[in-house]
Amino acid sequence: MDNYTQTTKDVVDERFKMNVGGIYYAHQPIYGYRTPYAATSNISRYMVTKSILNALNQFNFSNFIDIGGAEGYTANIVKKLFAVPVKTTDLSENACKMASKIFGIEGIPCDIHNLPFANEAFDAVLCSETIEHVTDYQKAIDELLRITKKVLVITVPHETPEIVAENIRNKVPHGHIHYFQTNTLDYLKEQGYKVEFEKTLSPLLVIPRVVAESFKKNNNKLPYRIYNLLTPLFKTIFGIKTANRLTNLDAKFTNWFSMYGGITFCIIKDPTSKKENSFNPINAEDFTDIKVKEYQTDIFKN
């Protein structure tokens, strides 16, 4: 494990020990929409999750693994919606412990550059919001494809090169240190893979989703003070139905307009695994109510 990866491991191990009042503070919306015990930006996470699920829904697969899967949120949804055995991994041992304790999903701590699995061990492999953080993303993708039998789904942010350059310059631990565009993985086509993509996270929906989520901002400027005063009203008006509507709108907005903040890549290793018949798309309503009860942090004693 190189020095940067070790530093990142230390950072994420601490992250997955966080708690609020003794309740584990989740990285993903495992407790459901708009809770004080999980990170914010729930709707943007739902948007990415919806894109992942619809990418997977195009294929027949009998097992699944999420590489860099945090505390197992997406793996649990895949297990419930597709009824297949699942596993998850993360650089953080604590994250893997959470996946096991909360969801009963085997979590394997490992470095994405050297995955401890056999060739083509999994029909479907997911790597979401991870390779932008790693030392060598092409080596990571080689490893992901090595363990993939049918389809590999990768999601990444689409930011400006300036943001990425600043993270590199400032040596930001666990920062976004790679810049991705829709053609970044085209080099895989030369290796015989079919590469498809979907744009996600329309910037035009940023303000609506921030208002809908109604999380207060630690900023004393007048616009933020006004927003913070209105958050109780926003919470009353905008509930999970609004979150679902905004989530379902994202794909349409990124198709209609050229602006996008994320990309879902679908790298097809076995074209025969793609479903021939039409299938019903997965909408936000199909998964946003999949949640668990709050978990006490004493699980780390084991």
N, C-alpha and C positions, 0 to 999 in steps of 0.2 A: 504494500500500500504506500503510495507516494505521500509526501508531506502535505500537499494541499488536500488530498482525500482524507488523511488522518485529521487535519484541522477541521474539515467539514464534518467528519464523524463526531468529533467532540462537540461541535455546535449542535448538531441534530440530536445527539443523545441528551443534551440538556433540554432541548426543545420538548422532547417527548416525556419529560419529567414535570412539566409545568402543571400547576393546579390553581384553582380559584376556590378558596374556602374549603379545601380538602377534596374538591371534585376535580378529576382529571380534565385538563384543558386541552381539548382535541384540536388537531390540525385541520381535520375535515368535518363536515356537518353530520357527524355520526348521531347526534342527539336530535336532529331535525332542524327546522328552519328557525333562525333568529333566537339563539340561546346565548347566555353569558358565559357558557362553558365551552365555547369553541371559537376558533378564529372567525373573523368577519368575512365579507365578500362571498356569502353563501350563494348568491344568484350566479356569480361568475363561475363558481365551482359546479353548480348545477348545469350551466351551459356546456362546460367542457365534458362533464359526465354524460350528458345527453348525446353529445357527438361521439363519444367513445362507444356507448351502448349501441348506437345505430350503425357504427362501423362494424362492430362484432356481429350484429344482427344479420349482416349480409352473408354470414358463413355458417357452415356446419362444423361444430367442434365439440369434443368430448371431455376436454380438460382445459384449465386456464391458470395462468400465473400473472401476477402483477409485480413487476420489477420496480422497486422504489415506491411501494404501495402505502407508505406511512402506516397508520393504525388499522388498515384493512377495510376502509369504507367501500371502495369500488369493488374489491374482491367479493365482499359480502353481497353487494347488489347483483353482481354477475351470478353468484351462487343461487340467489333467489329467483332471478328472472330467467336464467338459462338452464337451471337445474343440472349443473355440472360440478364436479369436484374442483376446488380452487386452492391455490396457495398464494402467498405473498412474500416479498422480500423487502428489506430496507437496509441502508447503511447503518442505521441506528438499531442497536440491540433492544433498546427500550420500545421503539416503535413495533418491532416484531413481537415483543412481549405483550403489548397492548392488543395486537391482532389476535393472539392466542387467547388472552384472558377475556376480551370483550366479545369476539365473534366466534371463537372456537376454530379459527383458521390458522393453519400452521404458518408461522412466520420465520423465515430463514435470514439471519443477518449476513450480509455479504457485500462485496465490492462489485459493482456492475462491470468493471473491467475484467473480472475473473469469476464468472458465475459457476457455482458448484453443481451443475446439472449436465446430464448427458445430452448428446446431440439429438435434436428434434424430440426433446422430452415432453413438450407441450404443444397441443394443437394451436392454441391461441395465446399470444403473449402481449401484455400491455406494458408500456413504459410511459407514464404520464407526468409531465412537468418535472422531469429529472435530468435529461441529457444536457440541458442548458447549464447545469451546475458542475458537470464532471470534467476531469482533466482532458480526456481524449474522447470526444463524442463518437468519432468514427470507429474507434476500437470498441466502444460500448455497443454500438449498433451491430458490429460484427458478432459480438457475444450474444446479443439478443437474437439475431438471425440464426446463430448456431443452434440455439435451444428451441427454435420455432419450427414446427412442422408444417403449419398451414398459413397462418396470418399473424403479422406483427402490427400492432397499433401503437403509434407514438404521438404524444401531444407535446407541443412546445409553445412558449410565448413568442409573439412577433413584436419586438421592440425596436427602437432606433439603434443603429450601430454606435451612436454616441453614448447611450446608456450602458451598453455592454463594455465599451472602451473605458468608461469611467470606473466600472466595477473592477476591471482588470487592473487599471492604474492604481486604484486604491486597495487592491488585494482584499476585496470584500469576501469574508468567509461565507461559503454557501451562496455566493452571488451568481447572477446570470452572466456567464463568461463566454457564451457563444451566441451569435446572431443567426436567426433562421428566417428564410423566406420560403415561399411555396416551391421553389425550384432547388432548394438546398440539397435535398436527397436524390436529385436526379441522377447522381453518379451511380446509384444502385441499379438503375435501368441497364447500364452497361454490363452489370453482373448478372443480368437475366431476370431481375425482379420487376414486377409491375408495381408502380407507385401511384397511388391515388391520394387526394387530399381534400379536406373540407376546411374552409375558413371559419373561425369562431370569434367570439368576444367583440361584437360590434361596438366601436367607440360611441356610436349614437345612442346606445342604451346605458352608458355609464351613469349619467345623471339620474335617469328613471330608476335604475337598480339601487343606487345609493339612497335615494329618497325612500324607496320601498323598504329597504332593509332597516332604515331608521336607527343606525348606530351613531351615537354622539361622537363628535370630533373634538380632539384636544387642541383647539385653536381659538385664540381670543379675538380674531378678526371679526368684524361686524357680520359678514355673510354667514360665518360659521356659528356665531352666537344666535343669529336668527334661526338658522337651521336646527340648532340644538334645542331651542325653545319649542320648535314645531314637531320634534320627533315623537312626543306622546300622541299627537294627532295623527301623524303618519302611520304609527304602529296600529292605531285603531282602524284607519281607512285601508291600509295596504297589508294584507295578510298573505298566506301561502298561495292563495289563488292568483294574486298579482305576481308573486314570484314565479309561479308556473307559466303564466302568460308571457312574461318577459323572457323566460328561458326558452319557450317555444318560438318566440319571435326572432331569436338570435340568428338562426340559420337563414331565415328569410332576409334579414337585414344585411348579413355579410354577402349574400348572393346578389342583392339589389344594388349594393354600394361597394366601392372598391376598398373601403377601410375595414381593417380587422386587427385584432389584438392577439390572436392565437391561431394555431394550425393543428389539425388532426391528420396525421399521415397514416395511410393504410398500405402496408407493404405486403404484397401477396406472394407467398412462396409456393403455394399449391393452388393454381387456378381452379382445379376441379372441386375444391372445397366450397366454392361460392354457390350460394343457393340459386337454383334455376328459376324457381317460381317467385312470384311477388310476395312480399311480406309486409306486415303492418309496422309502420314506424313506431319507435318508442318515444313517447312524450314525457314531459316532466312529471305529469300526474302518475306515471307508472312507477316512479322510484323515489320521489321526494318525501314520501311518507314512510320509507324504510329507515327505521331508526332504532336506537337502543336507549335504555335508561342511563342516567348519569352514573359514572363509576368513581368510586373512592380511590385515592392515590395509594392506599395501603397495599395495592396489588404489587407495588415495586419491592415489597418486603420479601417476596417469594423468589 
